[in-house]
């Protein structure tokens, strides 16, 4: 395992064809920002601060696929690594009903420091690790946003219309599982210009997909390992359907 303030890399020398990524792996706030953002532990434990359960699932999936894993090591509320540098939601001031005090008056200088110390090093490592690999991004979603209807999906597969090659067979395979309600670009759209998949997969023609797990299904290490064991052969079979010599590796 290799750590930097911004990034955690696990299994870099594994021989598998995948790069498993986790953009919102942790709720850590660096000490140089005071160690917190002015909100309490309850909010920092919610999906607004990180993707609950996603890191454990990503690590287990990387092991099952014998492939490396790259994960962020800072809260999405500090700065969101799954947003482009010019995205207005790069540093959130209000998220799912919670005001983020440390971000309310954040200015260009503070944002630039967060970019230089966290966002850019994460993407530099991601760029290096992504070369010649198939990207599978792991995220999680909350069962219900405040004031919204419950979300019925167990798994969402997100993708861009620019490249549906891997996601289409993956959705089909998941839909064949009788006990899985799969979302096709649900609960979000999978095309966000400037996000991690856009930057590291679509711009380079790399095969990719993004999997969202409902976070109540991956709340424990046991659940994370069980879902990884279930997803790994489905991903492998889906890749085999679309892969031809030279397609996935540059």
N, C-alpha and C positions, 0 to 999 in steps of 0.2 A: 504494500500500500504506500502511495506517495501523497504527501499532503503539502499544500501551500495555503496561505491564508484564505485564498479564494476557491480552492478546488481540492477534491479528493479523488485520486485515481487508484483503482483496484484492478489487479490482474493485467497489467499492461502488456505482458508477454504471452498472454493466452492465445492459442492458435485459431480460435473461432472467427468467423467472418463478420461478426456483429460488433457494433459499438453501442452499448447500453448507456443511455444518458439519463440524468435526473437533475433537471434545472432547478427544482425547488425542494432540495433534499433536506434542508435544516432550517431551524428558526434562530440560528446563532446571530447575535449582534456583536460586532467586534468591540473590543475594549476601547479602541480609540474613538468610538462613538458613544462611550459611556456604558456599554454593555446592555443597554435597553433603549427603547424608543418612546418611553413614556406611557406605555400601555401595560396592563397587568398580565400575570402568568396565564390567566384563562384565555385572553385574546391571543397571546403568543403561542398558545397550544392549539389554536384553531387553524383552519385552512387559509386564513388570510395571511399568516406568517410563513407557512410552508405547506408542501403537499404531504399531508399526514399519511404515513405508511409507505410512501413512494421509495424512500431510500432503501429500506429493508427489502422491498420487492425487487428493486433494481439490482442490488447486490446478489440476491438469491438467483435472479434471472441470469445475471452475468456468469455466475458459477455453473448454472445448468446448461448454458449455451457455450461454456468454455471460452468466453469472450470478455474483453475489458469493460470496465464501468467507469464513467466519469460523472461526478456529482458536484454540485455547488456546495460551498461551505459557509453560506451566509443567507440570512433571511431575505425573502423576496421583498419584504417591506423596507429593507435597507436600500436595495436597488434590484430591479427585476432582471435576471439574466436571460429571461425569455422574451425580452422586448428590445427593439432597436434603440440606438442611442438617442434618436429624435422622437421616440414614441412619448406621447403625453402621459402615459401611465407608467413610465419608467420608474418614477418614485411616487408611490401612492400617498395621498394625503387623507383619503377616506376610502375604506374598503368594507363592504358588507355591513354597514352601519357603525363602524368603529373609526373614529378620528385618530390619526397617527400624530401625536403632538410633536415629535422630533422632526416630522416632515412638513409641518404646516407652513413654516417660513424658510424652508431650505432654498438656497440660492445657487446660482451657477458655479460658484467656487466649491461649495460643498458637494454638488453633484459631480463635478469634475474629479474631486478626490475619490469619491466612491467608484466612479468609472475606472480610474487609474489603478486603484488598489484591489478592486474586486471584479467588476464586470469585464474589463479588458483582459486581465490575466486568465479568467475562466474561459473566455472565448479563444484566447491564444492556445490554451491547452486543448480545448475542444477541436480546434482546427487541426492541430498536430495529430490528435488521436483519430480523427475522422478519415484521414487519407486511406483510401482503398477499402473502406468498410461500409457495411450496411447499417444504417442508423435506426435504432428503435428507442424512442424517447418514452420514458415512464413518468406519468403524472397521476394525481388522484383528484377526485372532486368530492365536495360535500354532498350528502344526501338531499339537503334542502337549504337554499339561501333564505335569509330572513325575508319574510313576507311573500315568498314564492311557493309554488306548488312543489310537492316532493318529486324527486327525479327517479324514474322507474328503472333506469339502466343499471346493470351491474358493471358493464364494460363499455367504454366508448372508444371507437377508433377514429382518429382525426387525421385528415390529410388535405392536401391542396389539389385543386383541379389540375394543377400543373403536372403532378405526378401521382397517379393513383395505382401504379403497377403493383405494389406490395399490399397496399391497404385493402384493395378490392377482394383478393382471395382470402385475406385474413378475416375480413368481415364475414364472408361466406362460410368459412370454417367455424368461426365462433357462433354464427347463427344456427349451425347444425347441432350445437350443444343444447339439449332440451332444457337445462336449468340455467341458461344464461340469456339475459335480455341485453342485446348488444345495440349500441347506438351508432348509427352511421353519421359521422360528423355531429354527434351529440355527446355531451350537453353543450358543446361549443362548436363553432366553425373551426376547421383546421388550417385555414389560410390567413395568416397574419404577417403582412410584409415586415421584414426586418427581424422576425423572431428566430430562434435557434435553428429550427428546421429549414427555414427559408435561407438563412445565412450559410449553413454548413452542409445542407443536402440539396435543396432545389437549385441553388446557384452553381452547383458542381455536377448535377445530374446523378447524384448518389441515390440508390434505393433507400427508401425511408418509410417509417410509419410512426405514429404517436398513439400510445395506449393510455387511456384514462381508466383507472379503477375507482369505483365508489369507495370512499375511504373507510366506511364502517366494515367493509369486507376484508380489509388488510390492516386491521388495527393491531394485530399481535404478530410476533415473529413466526409463530406457527402458521397463521393465515398467509403471511407473505411468502413463506416457503412453499405452501400448498399451491398458491396461485402461480408462482414461478414454475413449479413442476408441471402445472397444467398448461401454461402458456408456451413453454419452451418447445415442445414437439409441434404445436400448432404453428408457431412462427417458422420453425425449420421446414415444415411441409409447405407452408405458404411461399417461402423463399424458393424452394425447389421448383414450384410451378412457374415462376417468372424468370428465374435466373438462367442465363445462357453464358457461355464463355465471354468474359470481358465486360458483362453488363454491370455487375455490382462492384467490380474492382477496377480502378482507374489505370 
